[in-house]
Amino acid sequence: MSEEIPQTAIVTEKKAHGGLLPFLIDFGPLLVFFLVFKFSDSDDAFGPTTAAIKGTVAFMVAIVIAVAVSKWKLNRVSPMLWLSAILVLFFGGLTIYFHSEKFIQIKPTIIYVFFAVILGIGWLRGKPLLKYLLQAAYDGLDESGWMLLSRNWALFFAGMAVTNEVLRQAFDFDTWLTIKVWGITAASMVFAIANVPMLMRHGLAVENEPGA
């Protein structure tokens, strides 16, 4: 199934390129996964698990296409997109191998904990790792802003790990998956927007709308 990766959680470099294409590169693969999952025939013994694995295969293909399109149309592939592709292919391969509903549900927790630990360690050591992943996404942001952003996302991912464990215990697989794909994505967007005032206080350059 789809991986919960920073590409779907952190606002990426749309500001640097603008337009619809960067949005499609970021979120197109996720939409492909969800559509394949919803419209797959899951009447076999494994039910929705088989549908999720079909969605995973489609997601893996879509992320490779996204990387190719980014290189072709934008003449570059961001570090975040590279990382997203690596995670999708690695964990997607494990999903296909294990063919387990339990692994599919636990996998996001593993990924959330990984990013919480990596970003948290970077923050404690004074190294804002998001600065190297997002690059030009936040033009003008000073070092303190990058540090706070890394800390905030580390805490967010830790919270998402706990949330995923609660959700997978509370709901059936299909409901859990819908909440994870769309609910977590929406929560991530809201969290990213909530950080903007802090980022602006630390030098974030915000483009003015035409006529403003």
Residue, then its C-alpha position, 0 to 999 in steps of 0.5 A: m500500500s502507499e507509504e506515508i512519506p514526507q512528500t505527502a506531509i510536508v509542503t515541497e518545492k511548489k513555490a520554486h516551480g509553481g503550476l499544477l505539475p509539481f502538485l501532480i508529481d507529489f500527489g498523483p501517485l497517492l491518488v493512483f494508489f487509492l483509485v486502484f485499491k478502491f476499484s480492485d476486485s478483492d473477493d479472494a480469500f485475502g479480501p482488501t489485503t489483495a486490493a491494497i497490494k495491487g494499489t501498492v504495485a500501481f503506486m510503485v510504478a506511479i512514483v517511478i513515473a513521477v521521478a521521470v516526469s520531474k527530471w524531464k519537465l522540471n529538469r531536476v528531481s528534488p531530494m524529497l522526491w528521491l527519498s519518497a521513491i526509495l521508501v515507496l519501492f523498499f516498503g512496497g517490495l516488503t508489502i508484496y513479499f509479506h502479503s500481510e494485512k498486519f504488516i500493511q497497518i504497522k508499516p506507517t508506524i515504522i516510517y513515522v518513528f523513523f522520521a521522528v527519530i531522524l529529525g529529532i536527532g538532527w534537531l538535538r545535534g543542531k542539524p536541521l535535516l529538513k533543510y537538506l531535504l526541502q532545499a528551496a521550498y522555504d526561501g529566506l528561512d534562517e537557521s533558527g527557523w529550519m531548526l524549529l521546523s525540524r523539531n515540529w515535524a519530528l513531534f508531528f511524526a511521533g504523534m502520527a505513529v501513536t495515532n496510527e496505532v490507535l486507528r488500526q486497533a479501533f477500525d477495520f482495515d478498509t476504514w483505517l486505510t481511508i483515514k490514513v490516506w486522506g485523513i492523515t494527508a489533510a492533517s499534514m497539510v493543516f500542520a504545514i500551514a500552521n507552521v507558516p506564521m512561525l516560518m515568516r517570523h524567521g525570514l520565510a519569503v512569501e510571494n505577493e499575489p498579483g495586484a496585492 
